[in-house]
């Protein structure tokens, strides 16, 4: 199980074929499905911070390393 924290939110992943991010809900301390990333046979992921931007780098045993930018969108309005 791989875990990382971004902006006071904890994420975890443990999958063989596709990287599935799960968000840790602080109220009941349970992980819920958050997002799937297209990384085959994920090996590890790391957070990289560059000029106030956050990137998730996912390495793979079988495919290419993928880089995703972490964005928070306010959809309330």
Beta strands, then each sheet from edge to edge (+ up, - down):
strand 1: 2-6
strand 2: 9-13
strand 3: 19-25
strand 4: 30-37
strand 5: 42-50
strand 6: 53-60
strand 7: 66-70
sheet 1: 1+ 2- 3+ 4-
sheet 2: 5+ 6- 7+
end
